[in-house]
Amino acid sequence: MSQDVIFYTNPMSRGRIVRWMLEETGCSYCAEILDYGAMKDPGYLAINPMGKVPAIRHGDQVVTECAAICAYLADAFPEAGLAPPPAERGSYYRWLFLASGPMEAAATNHAMGFEPESERQQSMAGYGSYARVMDTLEKLVPADGYIAGPRFTAADVYVGSHFGWGLQFGSVEKRPGFAEYWARVSDREAYRRATALDDATMPKEA
């Protein structure tokens, strides 16, 4: 597929994750910056009925949801080496879905001051409790290297972004292993390029 990627985003959104992923792939892409009102326009709702960013269009493929976009881009541009070989993707998939499911749900609910009642943590809440998620992550995050094996992958872009934002805004506990992992994976030229590009599109203060 040779068409450029069209990237729908806002610099004050999870679109920053996808911008980083796009910069890692080295693919050609065009960014369309949408304000939050424009995300509810019929034209954009035809792309993402949820009315949120990020989303991408690549040829006749439309992909939404950050983890899905990261996985798609890794497969669409295999020359970047951002996905393990298919036979070695167990940990890779585990981390993409752990971060997009239990980790994000627990961190978001914690930031909003919500914790499931103790009797419902086991039977209804997919993540159990915030403390359980933090303790589980601490056990699973490697002391060195990358999240899903010996090489940097799309899982590091996605999972690392959750740690980076969570540590900055307080939705993830400031445990040493989390900070050390984030420092490792964010020390990349693609991350610095993506951050500079997003910062340049931030609304200017009056």
Residue frames as a rotation matrix with the C-alpha (Angstrom) as fourth column:
MET 1
0.584 0.812 0.000 0.00
0.812 -0.584 0.000 0.00
0.000 0.000 -1.000 0.00
SER 2
-0.360 -0.873 0.329 1.76
0.894 -0.423 -0.146 3.12
0.267 0.242 0.933 -1.23
GLN 3
0.344 0.562 0.752 -0.68
0.360 -0.819 0.447 5.88
0.867 0.116 -0.484 -0.24
ASP 4
-0.702 -0.514 0.493 0.28
-0.189 -0.533 -0.825 8.40
0.687 -0.672 0.276 2.39
VAL 5
-0.380 0.551 -0.743 -1.32
0.905 0.387 -0.175 8.00
0.191 -0.739 -0.646 5.80
ILE 6
-0.164 0.409 0.898 -3.86
-0.123 -0.911 0.393 10.69
0.979 -0.046 0.200 6.72
PHE 7
-0.570 -0.214 -0.793 -3.59
0.727 0.319 -0.608 11.32
0.384 -0.923 -0.026 10.45
TYR 8
0.229 0.736 0.637 -6.46
0.061 -0.664 0.746 12.99
0.972 -0.132 -0.196 12.33
THR 9
-0.184 -0.461 -0.868 -5.34
0.902 0.273 -0.336 14.43
0.391 -0.844 0.366 15.63
ASN 10
0.774 0.193 0.602 -5.22
-0.073 -0.918 0.389 17.19
0.628 -0.345 -0.697 18.18
PRO 11
-0.198 -0.980 -0.031 -2.02
-0.114 0.055 -0.992 17.99
0.974 -0.193 -0.122 20.11
MET 12
-0.564 0.092 0.821 -3.95
-0.823 -0.141 -0.550 17.88
0.065 -0.986 0.155 23.39
SER 13
0.626 0.780 0.019 -5.05
-0.779 0.626 -0.038 14.27
-0.041 0.009 0.999 22.94
ARG 14
0.406 -0.412 0.816 -3.93
-0.053 0.880 0.471 10.68
-0.912 -0.235 0.336 22.69
GLY 15
0.996 -0.056 0.064 -3.02
0.064 -0.008 -0.998 11.58
0.057 0.998 -0.004 19.14
ARG 16
0.412 -0.903 0.117 0.46
-0.910 -0.403 0.093 12.23
-0.037 -0.145 -0.989 20.52
ILE 17
0.128 -0.332 0.935 0.89
-0.259 0.899 0.354 8.47
-0.957 -0.288 0.029 20.82
VAL 18
0.674 0.216 0.707 0.12
0.544 0.502 -0.672 7.95
-0.500 0.838 0.221 17.15
ARG 19
0.896 -0.431 -0.103 2.31
-0.416 -0.738 -0.531 10.87
0.153 0.519 -0.841 16.08
TRP 20
0.098 -0.891 0.444 5.22
-0.833 0.171 0.526 9.16
-0.544 -0.421 -0.725 17.85
MET 21
0.171 0.014 0.985 4.38
0.185 0.982 -0.046 5.87
-0.968 0.190 0.165 16.17
LEU 22
0.952 0.202 0.231 4.21
0.266 -0.165 -0.950 7.51
-0.154 0.965 -0.210 12.75
GLU 23
0.615 -0.786 -0.063 7.62
-0.786 -0.604 -0.129 9.10
0.063 0.129 -0.990 13.30
GLU 24
-0.012 -0.603 0.797 9.03
-0.514 0.688 0.513 5.71
-0.858 -0.404 -0.319 14.30
THR 25
0.516 0.259 0.816 7.80
0.434 0.743 -0.510 4.10
-0.739 0.617 0.271 11.06
GLY 26
-0.577 -0.727 -0.372 9.33
0.076 -0.501 0.862 6.81
-0.813 0.469 0.344 8.87
CYS 27
-0.251 0.557 0.792 6.27
0.946 0.316 0.077 6.66
-0.207 0.768 -0.606 6.60
SER 28
-0.939 0.041 0.341 4.89
0.102 -0.914 0.392 9.61
0.328 0.403 0.855 4.68
TYR 29
-0.234 0.902 -0.363 1.82
0.972 0.213 -0.098 11.07
-0.011 -0.376 -0.927 6.38
CYS 30
-0.572 0.203 0.795 -0.37
0.087 -0.949 0.304 14.16
0.815 0.243 0.525 6.39
ALA 31
-0.731 0.278 -0.623 -1.69
0.668 0.105 -0.737 15.45
-0.140 -0.955 -0.263 9.70
GLU 32
-0.223 0.742 0.632 -5.12
0.187 -0.604 0.775 17.04
0.957 0.291 -0.004 9.92
ILE 33
-0.953 -0.171 -0.251 -5.44
0.281 -0.188 -0.941 18.96
0.114 -0.967 0.228 13.18
LEU 34
-0.127 0.984 0.127 -9.03
0.381 -0.070 0.922 19.01
0.916 0.166 -0.366 14.46
ASP 35
-0.745 0.037 0.666 -10.42
-0.589 -0.503 -0.632 21.06
0.311 -0.863 0.397 17.30
TYR 36
-0.918 0.331 0.218 -12.87
0.122 0.759 -0.640 19.33
-0.377 -0.561 -0.737 19.59
GLY 37
-0.035 0.932 -0.362 -15.88
-0.467 -0.335 -0.819 20.90
-0.884 0.140 0.446 17.88
ALA 38
-0.057 -0.059 -0.997 -14.79
-0.997 0.049 0.055 19.67
0.045 0.997 -0.062 14.44
MET 39
-0.945 -0.323 0.050 -14.60
-0.327 0.940 -0.095 16.11
-0.016 -0.106 -0.994 15.78
LYS 40
-0.447 0.859 0.249 -18.42
0.239 0.382 -0.893 16.15
-0.862 -0.340 -0.376 15.94
ASP 41
-0.197 0.334 -0.922 -18.90
-0.847 -0.531 -0.011 17.33
-0.494 0.779 0.388 12.35
PRO 42
0.751 0.603 0.269 -20.59
-0.397 0.737 -0.547 14.81
-0.528 0.304 0.793 10.02
GLY 43
0.626 -0.561 -0.542 -17.51
-0.557 0.165 -0.814 14.53
0.546 0.811 -0.209 7.82
TYR 44
-0.465 -0.860 0.208 -15.32
-0.767 0.274 -0.581 13.37
0.442 -0.430 -0.787 10.68
LEU 45
-0.074 0.511 0.856 -18.05
-0.776 0.510 -0.372 11.25
-0.627 -0.692 0.359 12.29
ALA 46
0.845 0.315 -0.432 -18.04
-0.530 0.601 -0.598 9.24
0.072 0.734 0.675 9.07
ILE 47
0.006 -0.925 -0.379 -14.42
-0.446 0.337 -0.829 8.37
0.895 0.174 -0.411 9.89
ASN 48
-0.860 -0.248 -0.447 -14.85
0.274 0.513 -0.813 7.85
0.431 -0.822 -0.373 13.62
PRO 49
0.048 0.989 0.142 -18.46
0.236 -0.149 0.960 7.74
0.971 -0.013 -0.240 14.88
MET 50
0.179 -0.063 -0.982 -17.09
0.980 0.102 0.172 8.14
0.089 -0.993 0.080 18.42
GLY 51
0.804 0.165 0.571 -16.21
0.249 -0.966 -0.072 11.72
0.539 0.200 -0.818 17.51
LYS 52
0.789 -0.614 0.002 -12.71
-0.226 -0.287 0.931 11.59
-0.571 -0.736 -0.365 18.92
VAL 53
0.564 -0.726 -0.393 -9.12
-0.517 0.060 -0.854 11.46
0.644 0.685 -0.342 17.78
PRO 54
-0.484 -0.557 -0.675 -6.78
-0.667 -0.264 0.697 9.94
-0.566 0.788 -0.244 16.84
ALA 55
0.636 0.489 0.598 -7.73
0.086 0.724 -0.684 8.12
-0.767 0.486 0.418 13.67
ILE 56
-0.527 -0.762 -0.376 -5.89
-0.373 -0.191 0.908 7.28
-0.764 0.619 -0.184 10.49
ARG 57
0.810 0.586 0.033 -6.86
-0.228 0.365 -0.903 6.61
-0.541 0.724 0.429 6.90
HIS 58
-0.384 -0.923 -0.028 -4.45
-0.499 0.182 0.847 4.55
-0.777 0.340 -0.530 4.80
GLY 59
-0.974 0.168 -0.153 -5.76
-0.071 0.418 0.906 3.83
0.216 0.893 -0.395 1.35
ASP 60
-0.130 0.991 -0.042 -9.19
-0.333 -0.004 0.943 2.33
0.934 0.136 0.331 1.92
GLN 61
-0.094 0.022 -0.995 -8.40
0.778 0.625 -0.060 1.38
0.621 -0.780 -0.075 5.52
VAL 62
0.143 0.152 0.978 -9.66
-0.482 -0.853 0.203 3.47
0.865 -0.500 -0.049 8.45
VAL 63
-0.098 -0.252 -0.963 -8.28
0.683 0.686 -0.249 2.65
0.723 -0.682 0.105 11.88
THR 64
0.344 0.195 0.919 -9.25
-0.529 -0.768 0.361 4.16
0.776 -0.610 -0.161 15.24
GLU 65
0.995 0.002 0.098 -8.12
-0.091 0.379 0.921 3.42
-0.035 -0.925 0.377 18.84
CYS 66
0.490 -0.871 -0.033 -4.50
-0.868 -0.491 0.067 4.05
-0.075 -0.005 -0.997 19.70
ALA 67
-0.109 -0.565 0.818 -3.40
-0.432 0.768 0.473 0.48
-0.895 -0.302 -0.328 20.35
ALA 68
0.526 0.381 0.760 -5.04
0.477 0.608 -0.635 -0.69
-0.704 0.696 0.138 17.11
ILE 69
0.971 -0.193 -0.141 -3.41
-0.234 -0.648 -0.724 2.13
0.048 0.736 -0.675 15.15
CYS 70
0.186 -0.963 0.196 0.02
-0.903 -0.089 0.421 1.32
-0.388 -0.255 -0.886 16.57
ALA 71
-0.088 -0.178 0.980 -0.37
0.000 0.984 0.178 -2.37
-0.996 0.015 -0.087 15.73
TYR 72
0.804 0.450 0.389 -1.67
0.388 0.100 -0.916 -1.56
-0.451 0.888 -0.094 12.25
LEU 73
0.815 -0.520 -0.257 1.19
-0.579 -0.712 -0.397 0.80
0.023 0.472 -0.881 11.46
ALA 74
-0.049 -0.853 0.519 3.76
-0.687 0.407 0.603 -1.74
-0.725 -0.327 -0.606 12.64
ASP 75
0.025 0.134 0.991 2.31
0.408 0.903 -0.133 -4.27
-0.913 0.407 -0.032 10.19
ALA 76
0.904 0.409 0.124 1.76
0.285 -0.361 -0.888 -1.78
-0.318 0.838 -0.443 7.35
PHE 77
0.672 -0.741 -0.006 5.39
-0.591 -0.531 -0.607 -0.65
0.446 0.411 -0.795 7.46
PRO 78
0.976 -0.203 -0.079 7.33
0.214 0.826 0.522 -3.80
-0.041 -0.526 0.849 8.38
GLU 79
0.332 -0.913 0.238 10.63
0.501 -0.043 -0.864 -2.31
0.799 0.406 0.443 7.25
ALA 80
0.213 -0.209 0.954 10.63
-0.618 -0.786 -0.035 -0.23
0.757 -0.582 -0.297 10.45
GLY 81
-0.446 -0.444 -0.777 10.90
0.169 0.811 -0.561 -3.41
0.879 -0.381 -0.286 12.54
LEU 82
-0.631 0.231 0.741 8.29
-0.691 -0.601 -0.401 -2.31
0.353 -0.765 0.539 15.08
ALA 83
0.586 0.747 0.314 6.59
-0.810 0.542 0.224 -5.68
-0.003 -0.386 0.923 15.58
PRO 84
-0.325 -0.684 0.653 8.15
-0.603 0.682 0.414 -9.00
-0.729 -0.259 -0.634 16.59
PRO 85
-0.849 0.058 -0.525 7.92
-0.393 0.593 0.702 -11.96
0.352 0.803 -0.481 14.20
PRO 86
0.063 0.998 -0.024 4.40
-0.707 0.061 0.704 -13.48
0.704 -0.027 0.709 14.33
ALA 87
0.307 0.046 -0.951 5.59
0.310 0.939 0.146 -16.51
0.900 -0.340 0.274 16.29
GLU 88
-0.547 -0.608 -0.575 6.99
0.760 -0.074 -0.645 -14.24
0.350 -0.790 0.503 19.01
ARG 89
-0.560 0.358 0.748 4.06
-0.100 -0.925 0.367 -11.87
0.823 0.131 0.553 19.52
GLY 90
0.062 0.640 -0.766 2.56
0.766 0.462 0.448 -13.29
0.640 -0.614 -0.461 22.71
SER 91
-0.254 -0.242 -0.937 4.06
0.881 -0.458 -0.120 -10.67
-0.400 -0.855 0.329 25.04
TYR 92
-0.985 -0.120 0.121 3.59
0.167 -0.829 0.533 -7.94
0.036 0.546 0.837 22.42
TYR 93
-0.312 0.944 0.108 -0.16
0.112 -0.076 0.991 -8.54
0.943 0.321 -0.081 22.19
ARG 94
0.085 0.330 -0.940 -0.45
0.942 0.280 0.183 -9.00
0.323 -0.902 -0.287 25.93
TRP 95
-0.593 -0.414 -0.690 1.04
0.668 -0.731 -0.136 -5.58
-0.448 -0.542 0.711 26.60
LEU 96
-0.910 0.311 0.274 -0.99
-0.017 -0.688 0.725 -3.76
0.414 0.655 0.632 23.93
PHE 97
-0.035 0.990 -0.136 -4.23
0.151 0.140 0.979 -5.09
0.988 0.013 -0.154 25.38
LEU 98
-0.020 -0.035 -0.999 -3.20
0.990 0.140 -0.024 -4.87
0.140 -0.990 0.032 29.03
ALA 99
-0.851 -0.372 -0.372 -2.43
0.431 -0.898 -0.088 -1.19
-0.302 -0.235 0.924 28.59
SER 100
-0.808 0.571 0.144 -5.54
-0.259 -0.565 0.783 -0.40
0.528 0.596 0.605 26.52
GLY 101
0.122 0.882 -0.456 -7.78
0.218 0.424 0.879 -2.33
0.968 -0.207 -0.141 28.91
PRO 102
0.527 0.170 -0.833 -6.98
0.808 0.206 0.553 -2.71
0.266 -0.964 -0.029 32.62
MET 103
-0.468 -0.795 -0.386 -4.21
0.873 -0.483 -0.062 -0.11
-0.137 -0.366 0.921 32.80
GLU 104
-0.831 0.155 0.534 -6.13
0.102 -0.902 0.421 2.71
0.546 0.404 0.734 31.13
ALA 105
0.202 0.978 -0.057 -9.41
0.215 0.013 0.977 1.90
0.956 -0.210 -0.207 32.88
ALA 106
0.354 -0.119 -0.928 -7.77
0.926 0.185 0.330 1.78
0.132 -0.976 0.175 36.30
ALA 107
-0.686 -0.703 -0.187 -5.76
0.718 -0.696 -0.021 4.96
-0.116 -0.148 0.982 35.76
THR 108
-0.632 0.515 0.579 -8.75
0.046 -0.721 0.692 6.90
0.774 0.464 0.431 34.39
ASN 109
0.433 0.846 -0.311 -11.08
0.376 0.144 0.915 5.83
0.819 -0.513 -0.256 37.16
HIS 110
0.066 -0.503 -0.862 -8.43
0.996 -0.015 0.085 6.60
-0.056 -0.864 0.500 39.76
ALA 111
-0.870 -0.426 0.248 -7.93
0.459 -0.884 0.094 10.09
0.180 0.195 0.964 38.32
MET 112
-0.344 0.835 0.429 -11.69
-0.196 -0.511 0.837 10.68
0.918 0.204 0.339 38.58
GLY 113
-0.620 0.012 0.784 -11.78
-0.776 -0.151 -0.612 9.44
0.111 -0.988 0.103 42.17
PHE 114
0.510 0.856 -0.088 -13.65
-0.846 0.517 0.130 6.21
0.156 0.008 0.988 41.42
GLU 115
-0.761 -0.648 0.038 -12.80
-0.644 0.745 -0.174 2.79
0.085 -0.157 -0.984 42.83
PRO 116
-0.098 0.765 -0.637 -15.05
-0.316 0.583 0.749 -0.29
0.944 0.274 0.185 42.36
GLU 117
0.475 0.344 0.810 -16.69
-0.877 0.108 0.468 -1.59
0.074 -0.933 0.353 45.52
SER 118
-0.431 -0.814 0.390 -14.63
-0.845 0.515 0.141 -4.40
-0.316 -0.269 -0.910 47.00
GLU 119
-0.109 0.444 0.890 -17.26
-0.068 0.889 -0.452 -7.08
-0.992 -0.110 -0.066 46.33
ARG 120
0.882 0.471 0.005 -17.39
0.000 0.012 -1.000 -6.08
-0.471 0.882 0.011 42.65
GLN 121
0.221 -0.880 -0.420 -13.66
-0.862 -0.378 0.338 -5.90
-0.456 0.287 -0.842 42.03
GLN 122
-0.655 -0.498 0.569 -13.40
-0.264 0.856 0.445 -9.62
-0.708 0.141 -0.691 41.34
SER 123
-0.256 0.659 0.708 -16.71
0.597 0.684 -0.421 -10.24
-0.761 0.314 -0.568 39.58
MET 124
0.698 0.688 0.199 -17.42
0.599 -0.409 -0.689 -7.10
-0.392 0.600 -0.697 37.54
ALA 125
0.731 -0.479 -0.486 -14.43
-0.519 -0.853 0.059 -4.74
-0.443 0.209 -0.872 37.25
GLY 126
0.933 -0.325 -0.156 -12.13
0.088 0.624 -0.776 -6.06
0.350 0.711 0.611 34.54
TYR 127
0.081 -0.973 0.216 -9.07
-0.184 -0.227 -0.956 -4.61
0.979 0.038 -0.198 36.26
GLY 128
0.029 -0.026 -0.999 -9.99
0.852 0.524 0.011 -5.47
0.523 -0.851 0.037 39.85
SER 129
0.811 0.154 -0.564 -8.57
0.472 -0.743 0.475 -2.47
-0.346 -0.652 -0.675 41.66
TYR 130
0.841 -0.529 0.115 -6.11
-0.373 -0.721 -0.584 0.33
0.392 0.449 -0.803 40.99
ALA 131
0.301 -0.759 0.577 -3.68
-0.853 0.056 0.519 -1.11
-0.427 -0.648 -0.630 43.53
ARG 132
0.448 -0.100 0.888 -3.80
0.161 0.986 0.030 -4.53
-0.879 0.130 0.458 41.88
VAL 133
0.930 -0.093 0.356 -3.04
0.349 -0.091 -0.933 -3.02
0.119 0.991 -0.052 38.48
MET 134
0.643 -0.731 0.230 -0.09
-0.708 -0.681 -0.185 -0.99
0.291 -0.044 -0.956 39.81
ASP 135
0.219 -0.560 0.799 1.32
-0.642 0.535 0.550 -4.02
-0.735 -0.633 -0.242 41.64
THR 136
0.643 0.077 0.762 0.90
0.392 0.822 -0.413 -6.23
-0.658 0.564 0.498 38.57
LEU 137
0.933 -0.311 0.182 2.60
0.010 -0.483 -0.875 -3.69
0.360 0.818 -0.448 36.32
GLU 138
0.464 -0.801 0.379 5.50
-0.881 -0.374 0.289 -3.39
-0.090 -0.468 -0.879 38.74
LYS 139
0.249 -0.334 0.909 6.03
-0.196 0.902 0.385 -7.16
-0.949 -0.274 0.159 38.57
LEU 140
0.633 0.152 0.759 5.82
0.587 0.545 -0.599 -7.29
-0.504 0.825 0.256 34.78
VAL 141
0.948 -0.308 -0.080 7.77
-0.295 -0.756 -0.584 -4.21
0.119 0.577 -0.808 33.65
PRO 142
0.606 -0.767 -0.209 11.34
0.686 0.638 -0.351 -5.38
0.402 0.069 0.913 32.88
ALA 143
0.592 -0.469 -0.655 14.24
0.447 -0.486 0.751 -3.90
-0.671 -0.738 -0.078 34.81
ASP 144
-0.378 -0.672 -0.637 16.04
-0.305 -0.559 0.771 -3.19
-0.874 0.486 0.007 31.55
GLY 145
-0.933 -0.019 0.359 15.40
0.318 0.422 0.849 -3.42
-0.168 0.906 -0.388 27.84
TYR 146
-0.746 0.658 -0.108 11.96
-0.580 -0.561 0.591 -3.27
0.328 0.503 0.800 26.28
ILE 147
-0.233 0.763 0.603 8.46
-0.910 0.048 -0.412 -4.28
-0.344 -0.645 0.683 27.20
ALA 148
0.741 0.660 0.124 7.89
-0.547 0.701 -0.457 -7.18
-0.389 0.271 0.881 24.80
GLY 149
0.827 -0.493 0.270 11.35
0.555 0.793 -0.250 -8.55
-0.091 0.357 0.930 24.17
PRO 150
0.014 -0.969 -0.248 14.87
0.827 -0.128 0.548 -7.53
-0.562 -0.213 0.799 23.23
ARG 151
-0.753 -0.296 0.588 13.86
0.624 -0.606 0.494 -4.89
0.210 0.738 0.641 20.66
PHE 152
-0.716 0.516 -0.471 11.87
-0.215 -0.804 -0.554 -1.66
-0.664 -0.295 0.687 20.75
THR 153
-0.730 0.550 0.406 8.37
0.671 0.464 0.578 -2.23
0.129 0.694 -0.708 19.30
ALA 154
-0.375 0.723 0.581 5.02
-0.057 -0.643 0.764 -0.55
0.925 0.253 0.282 18.86
ALA 155
0.460 0.535 -0.708 4.15
0.648 0.342 0.680 -1.89
0.606 -0.772 -0.189 22.31
ASP 156
-0.355 -0.658 -0.664 6.82
0.921 -0.366 -0.131 0.39
-0.157 -0.659 0.736 23.79
VAL 157
-0.845 0.144 0.514 5.30
0.090 -0.911 0.403 3.39
0.526 0.388 0.757 22.02
TYR 158
0.048 0.994 0.097 1.85
-0.062 -0.094 0.994 2.61
0.997 -0.054 0.057 23.37
VAL 159
0.543 0.130 -0.830 2.67
0.736 0.402 0.544 1.30
0.405 -0.906 0.122 26.84
GLY 160
-0.496 -0.826 -0.267 5.45
0.864 -0.440 -0.245 3.84
0.084 -0.352 0.932 27.32
SER 161
-0.609 0.330 0.721 3.08
0.010 -0.906 0.423 6.70
0.793 0.264 0.548 26.53
HIS 162
0.523 0.826 -0.210 0.70
0.195 0.124 0.973 5.51
0.830 -0.550 -0.096 29.24
PHE 163
0.282 -0.499 -0.819 3.52
0.959 0.157 0.234 5.53
0.012 -0.852 0.523 31.76
GLY 164
-0.707 -0.625 0.332 4.79
0.639 -0.765 -0.080 8.91
0.304 0.156 0.940 30.59
TRP 165
-0.277 0.692 0.666 1.44
-0.163 -0.717 0.677 10.63
0.947 0.079 0.311 30.88
GLY 166
0.613 0.598 -0.517 0.46
0.346 0.384 0.856 8.78
0.710 -0.703 0.028 34.03
LEU 167
-0.038 -0.724 -0.689 3.65
0.998 0.000 -0.055 9.71
0.040 -0.690 0.722 35.85
GLN 168
-0.815 -0.293 0.500 3.32
0.356 -0.934 0.032 13.33
0.458 0.204 0.865 34.74
PHE 169
-0.347 0.791 0.504 -0.32
-0.464 -0.611 0.641 13.76
0.815 -0.011 0.579 35.71
GLY 170
-0.650 -0.035 0.759 -0.50
-0.758 0.098 -0.644 11.44
-0.052 -0.995 -0.091 38.71
SER 171
0.472 0.874 -0.116 -2.74
-0.880 0.475 0.002 8.70
0.057 0.101 0.993 37.34
VAL 172
0.614 -0.405 -0.677 0.15
0.204 0.910 -0.360 6.20
0.762 0.084 0.642 37.58
GLU 173
0.957 -0.258 -0.132 2.05
0.100 -0.133 0.986 5.81
-0.272 -0.957 -0.102 40.84
LYS 174
0.594 -0.801 -0.075 5.62
-0.684 -0.454 -0.571 7.10
0.423 0.391 -0.818 40.81
ARG 175
0.832 -0.347 0.433 7.39
0.002 0.783 0.623 3.81
-0.555 -0.517 0.652 41.29
PRO 176
0.018 -0.937 -0.350 11.08
-0.503 -0.311 0.807 3.60
-0.864 0.161 -0.477 40.29
GLY 177
-0.510 -0.243 0.825 10.63
0.419 0.768 0.485 0.82
-0.752 0.593 -0.290 37.74
PHE 178
0.508 0.766 0.394 7.96
0.770 -0.198 -0.607 2.80
-0.386 0.612 -0.690 35.89
ALA 179
0.798 -0.241 -0.552 10.07
-0.273 -0.962 0.025 5.95
-0.537 0.131 -0.833 35.71
GLU 180
-0.244 -0.963 0.112 13.15
-0.350 0.196 0.916 4.02
-0.904 0.184 -0.385 34.60
TYR 181
-0.238 0.233 0.943 11.24
0.756 0.653 0.029 2.24
-0.609 0.720 -0.331 31.84
TRP 182
0.807 0.588 0.046 9.73
0.502 -0.644 -0.577 5.50
-0.310 0.489 -0.815 30.57
ALA 183
0.465 -0.714 -0.524 13.15
-0.485 -0.700 0.524 7.17
-0.741 0.010 -0.671 30.55
ARG 184
-0.469 -0.672 0.573 14.56
0.095 0.606 0.789 4.31
-0.878 0.424 -0.221 28.42
VAL 185
-0.158 0.446 0.881 11.84
0.898 0.436 -0.060 4.18
-0.411 0.781 -0.469 25.81
SER 186
0.842 0.526 -0.124 11.37
0.442 -0.802 -0.401 7.95
-0.310 0.282 -0.908 25.42
ASP 187
0.178 -0.861 -0.476 15.06
-0.261 -0.507 0.821 8.56
-0.949 -0.022 -0.316 24.74
ARG 188
-0.153 -0.097 0.983 14.55
0.814 0.553 0.181 8.31
-0.561 0.828 -0.006 20.99
GLU 189
-0.941 -0.253 -0.225 14.84
0.082 -0.814 0.575 10.74
-0.329 0.522 0.787 18.11
ALA 190
-0.611 0.772 0.176 11.39
0.401 0.111 0.909 9.80
0.682 0.626 -0.378 16.82
TYR 191
0.156 0.661 -0.734 9.84
0.986 -0.065 0.152 10.69
0.053 -0.748 -0.662 20.18
ARG 192
-0.384 -0.358 -0.851 11.62
0.480 -0.865 0.148 14.05
-0.789 -0.351 0.504 20.23
ARG 193
-0.991 0.056 0.119 10.51
0.084 -0.428 0.900 14.80
0.101 0.902 0.420 16.66
ALA 194
-0.289 0.955 -0.069 6.92
0.687 0.257 0.680 13.88
0.667 0.149 -0.730 17.41
THR 195
0.089 0.290 -0.953 6.86
0.932 -0.362 -0.023 15.99
-0.351 -0.886 -0.303 20.56
ALA 196
-0.725 -0.423 -0.543 8.25
0.229 -0.892 0.389 19.00
-0.649 0.157 0.744 18.73
LEU 197
-0.872 0.440 0.215 5.69
0.186 -0.110 0.976 18.63
0.453 0.891 0.014 15.94
ASP 198
0.024 0.930 -0.367 2.80
0.861 0.168 0.480 18.38
0.508 -0.328 -0.797 18.37
ASP 199
-0.116 -0.119 -0.986 4.05
0.786 -0.618 -0.018 21.24
-0.607 -0.777 0.165 20.52
ALA 200
-0.946 -0.307 -0.106 4.23
0.171 -0.747 0.642 23.43
-0.277 0.589 0.759 17.40
THR 201
-0.601 0.782 0.163 0.52
0.191 -0.057 0.980 22.88
0.776 0.620 -0.115 16.76
MET 202
-0.414 0.439 -0.797 -0.63
0.901 0.076 -0.426 23.68
-0.127 -0.895 -0.427 20.29
PRO 203
0.578 0.681 0.450 -3.12
0.702 -0.696 0.151 26.56
0.416 0.228 -0.880 20.50
LYS 204
-0.521 -0.768 0.372 -1.36
0.499 -0.628 -0.597 29.87
0.693 -0.126 0.710 20.99
GLU 205
-0.171 0.421 -0.891 -2.14
0.937 -0.211 -0.279 31.73
-0.306 -0.882 -0.359 24.18
ALA 206
0.587 0.477 0.654 -3.89
0.664 -0.746 -0.051 35.06
0.464 0.465 -0.754 23.71
